Amino acid sequence: MTTSYWERTAKKEVFAPLDKDLETEVLIVGAGITGLMTAWNLMQAGKKAVVVEARTIGSGVSGNTTAHLNSSVDCDYHIVTRNFGKDTAKLVAEAAVLGIELVGQVDKAHNLNANYKKLPAYIYAETTDQILELQKELKAAKEAGLDVEEVEEIEGLNFPTGMVVRFNRNARFHPLKFVYGLADTLRDAGVQIHEQTRVEKHNDKGDHVEVTLSTGATVRAQHLVLATHSPIFMHPVHTRMAPYRSYAIAVRTRQPVPDALIYDMRDPYNYVRKEEDDVVIIGGADHKTGQTGDENNHLQSIKAWAEERFGIKEYLASWSAQVFEPADNLPFIGKSITHKRVYYGSGYSGDGTLWGSFAGYLLSDIILGKENKFAELFSPSRLNIKAEAGEFLKENLNVAKEFITDRFSSDASDVKEIQNGEGKILRQGLQQYAVYRDDQGGLHVMSPTCVHMGCVVQWNKMEKTWDCPCHGGRYTATGDQLSGPPATGLRKAEI
Ligand SMILES: Cc1cc2nc3c(=O)[nH]c(=O)nc-3n(C[C@H](O)[C@H](O)[C@H](O)COP(=O)(O)OP(=O)(O)OC[C@H]3O[C@@H](n4cnc5c(N)ncnc54)[C@H](O)[C@@H]3O)c2cc1C
């Protein structure tokens, strides 16, 4: 798997696994920005929370992001206004700004030194269609109360752009300096955090939830927060959002890059920001998970975009991870529809650092039983047919297609066709296998059926993982659960 620029430039402490049974008021599953910000808000309110993390703190998407804190969120204010009305668009804008501010407040309050910096965000349109779209977005964002305006140009940018809109008061930060620092702060304040501790099962016991961990220990909690990006066990919501892979590079450039958040309007879009003085982070090239020939081609496309505009002097890192696009464009943050003691934040699109920050605040209020004006809007129980039906149908037809067609496809018919370090879907008779040959030549054979809802996983050539094209379940080359909806790994098989 790839290593992000953030992982290369931040230092983490080790937290021991949880191997003893435990009782707590709140169990938080997942130590990314959502889980840790929820723990922080609960700590401020004096509520006892324990955090368990399957791998290491920040090893999920929070450590593989590009960390723009940008109020011009992917849900598009003109679309939210059209589907939900102007008042809702105002609430969304207010929530996004709060998410940005909270990161800054926590960074400052605890001296996390996470390079949090306020700066403007620019979106530029290059074609007539994009200009029309951007004009609609400018109007809706203004009406939603954001500090946004049309400007002549992006100051300091070395190539011409068409129409440009500037969103003021946004920010950037170093996500892992933030997440690692926050984990240390929480631990010092008495919050228990455990790494290498995977939640494998949960049982609703009426007045509490019982959770089984990979270490063999059991936790009894009054409230369970699934901060796992895609909430494990919560099947209904998995059908209401779609997994997309997204790519990023960190480089030193020959041409100067302005210190701002900059986005074009292509589909998929490209975007750029600085980190330190001479380090530039460029992202984009999104595509539906598991539905591309070779992931490396997507990485090449952002490299080419960057080379053409800024000239690349030095590559520092390249990485990729996954985002979840909700069918009605808004994140799901709140209480589960099906499990009364379970809560989650998900469906963040490409804005999950600010939504994760905001989710920590909202989930904490809901658990504490406080009134919150945002609760209904982001609740997983909302249903707006007008906003959701089209995307829901499109994405679920795509799932049905993948479910059926991948059962008849294969990459190889003999293990000899699999090179060291490579994985392939092997067909022998009617049977399919997910087969990985490690660097020493050893074969690892698994069932290719995703344990979540039964689709056939696909080999990700860039990350060397098995990715499910239906709901974004991901597994390591040897079949351990990595991320997405499944809570356990691929089943072992023999050929
Ligand atoms: C390339 C890329 C660029 C992005 N850029 C931006 C950006 O510029 N701005 C922005 O706002 N957002 C961006 N995003 C989105 C954002 O980074 C994510 O939405 C956000 O980090 C999600 O945080 P999280 O805490 O919810 O999930 P994660 O950080 O993924 O944390 C979930 C954690 O749960 C753990 N876990 C999973 N299953 C279990 C289990 N069974 N038991 C215990 N633990 C478990 C995982 O190991 C993981 O550590 C980007 C995403 C990508 C992929």
The ligand as an SDF file (V2000), in Angstrom:
LIG
                    3D

 53 58  0  0  0  0  0  0  0  0999 V2000
   -7.5570   11.4040   -1.7190 C   0  0  0  0  0  0  0  0  0  0  0  0
   -8.5620   12.0490   -0.7920 C   0  0  0  0  0  0  0  0  0  0  0  0
   -8.5360   13.4120   -0.6130 C   0  0  0  0  0  0  0  0  0  0  0  0
   -9.4290   14.0240    0.2710 C   0  0  0  0  0  0  0  0  0  0  0  0
   -9.3500   15.3620    0.4380 N   0  0  0  0  0  0  0  0  0  0  0  0
  -10.1630   15.9780    1.3200 C   0  0  0  0  0  0  0  0  0  0  0  0
  -10.0470   17.3760    1.5350 C   0  0  0  0  0  0  0  0  0  0  0  0
   -9.2300   18.0430    0.9170 O   0  0  0  0  0  0  0  0  0  0  0  0
  -10.8660   17.9520    2.4380 N   0  0  0  0  0  0  0  0  0  0  0  0
  -11.7800   17.2250    3.1480 C   0  0  0  0  0  0  0  0  0  0  0  0
  -12.4930   17.7970    3.9760 O   0  0  0  0  0  0  0  0  0  0  0  0
  -11.9050   15.8810    2.9690 N   0  0  0  0  0  0  0  0  0  0  0  0
  -11.1250   15.2460    2.0800 C   0  0  0  0  0  0  0  0  0  0  0  0
  -11.2320   13.8970    1.8900 N   0  0  0  0  0  0  0  0  0  0  0  0
  -12.1920   13.1360    2.6980 C   0  0  0  0  0  0  0  0  0  0  0  0
  -11.7230   12.9900    4.1470 C   0  0  0  0  0  0  0  0  0  0  0  0
  -10.3320   12.7980    4.2090 O   0  0  0  0  0  0  0  0  0  0  0  0
  -12.4060   11.8060    4.8450 C   0  0  0  0  0  0  0  0  0  0  0  0
  -13.7900   11.8520    4.5950 O   0  0  0  0  0  0  0  0  0  0  0  0
  -12.1800   11.8380    6.3450 C   0  0  0  0  0  0  0  0  0  0  0  0
  -10.8000   11.8180    6.6200 O   0  0  0  0  0  0  0  0  0  0  0  0
  -12.8800   10.6590    7.0020 C   0  0  0  0  0  0  0  0  0  0  0  0
  -12.5420   10.6430    8.3660 O   0  0  0  0  0  0  0  0  0  0  0  0
  -13.1540    9.5260    9.3070 P   0  0  0  0  0  0  0  0  0  0  0  0
  -12.5670    9.7220   10.6450 O   0  0  0  0  0  0  0  0  0  0  0  0
  -14.6310    9.5340    9.1980 O   0  0  0  0  0  0  0  0  0  0  0  0
  -12.6790    8.1490    8.6590 O   0  0  0  0  0  0  0  0  0  0  0  0
  -11.2190    7.4680    8.7120 P   0  0  0  0  0  0  0  0  0  0  0  0
  -10.1410    8.4540    8.8140 O   0  0  0  0  0  0  0  0  0  0  0  0
  -11.1720    6.5090    7.5710 O   0  0  0  0  0  0  0  0  0  0  0  0
  -11.2410    6.6800   10.0920 O   0  0  0  0  0  0  0  0  0  0  0  0
  -11.9880    5.4950   10.2510 C   0  0  0  0  0  0  0  0  0  0  0  0
  -11.1640    4.5780   11.1320 C   0  0  0  0  0  0  0  0  0  0  0  0
  -11.9830    3.4700   11.5170 O   0  0  0  0  0  0  0  0  0  0  0  0
  -11.1490    2.3460   11.6120 C   0  0  0  0  0  0  0  0  0  0  0  0
  -11.9860    1.1340   11.5340 N   0  0  0  0  0  0  0  0  0  0  0  0
  -12.6480    0.6560   10.4480 C   0  0  0  0  0  0  0  0  0  0  0  0
  -13.2900   -0.4880   10.7670 N   0  0  0  0  0  0  0  0  0  0  0  0
  -13.0370   -0.7200   12.0790 C   0  0  0  0  0  0  0  0  0  0  0  0
  -13.4200   -1.7510   12.9870 C   0  0  0  0  0  0  0  0  0  0  0  0
  -14.1830   -2.7820   12.5930 N   0  0  0  0  0  0  0  0  0  0  0  0
  -12.9740   -1.6880   14.2680 N   0  0  0  0  0  0  0  0  0  0  0  0
  -12.1860   -0.6510   14.6820 C   0  0  0  0  0  0  0  0  0  0  0  0
  -11.7980    0.3470   13.8510 N   0  0  0  0  0  0  0  0  0  0  0  0
  -12.2150    0.3080   12.5730 C   0  0  0  0  0  0  0  0  0  0  0  0
  -10.2090    2.4890   10.4300 C   0  0  0  0  0  0  0  0  0  0  0  0
   -9.0420    1.7130   10.5950 O   0  0  0  0  0  0  0  0  0  0  0  0
   -9.9560    3.9860   10.4120 C   0  0  0  0  0  0  0  0  0  0  0  0
   -8.7780    4.3580   11.0910 O   0  0  0  0  0  0  0  0  0  0  0  0
  -10.3800   13.2530    0.9910 C   0  0  0  0  0  0  0  0  0  0  0  0
  -10.4230   11.8740    0.7940 C   0  0  0  0  0  0  0  0  0  0  0  0
   -9.5390   11.2750   -0.0970 C   0  0  0  0  0  0  0  0  0  0  0  0
   -9.6140    9.8000   -0.3130 C   0  0  0  0  0  0  0  0  0  0  0  0
  1  2  1  0
  2  3  1  0
  2 52  2  0
  3  4  2  0
  4  5  1  0
  4 50  1  0
  5  6  2  0
  6  7  1  0
  6 13  1  0
  7  8  2  0
  7  9  1  0
  9 10  1  0
 10 11  2  0
 10 12  1  0
 12 13  2  0
 13 14  1  0
 14 15  1  0
 14 50  1  0
 15 16  1  0
 16 17  1  0
 16 18  1  0
 18 19  1  0
 18 20  1  0
 20 21  1  0
 20 22  1  0
 22 23  1  0
 23 24  1  0
 24 25  2  0
 24 26  1  0
 24 27  1  0
 27 28  1  0
 28 29  2  0
 28 30  1  0
 28 31  1  0
 31 32  1  0
 32 33  1  0
 33 34  1  0
 33 48  1  0
 34 35  1  0
 35 36  1  0
 35 46  1  0
 36 37  1  0
 36 45  1  0
 37 38  2  0
 38 39  1  0
 39 40  1  0
 39 45  2  0
 40 41  1  0
 40 42  2  0
 42 43  1  0
 43 44  2  0
 44 45  1  0
 46 47  1  0
 46 48  1  0
 48 49  1  0
 50 51  2  0
 51 52  1  0
 52 53  1  0
M  END
$$$$
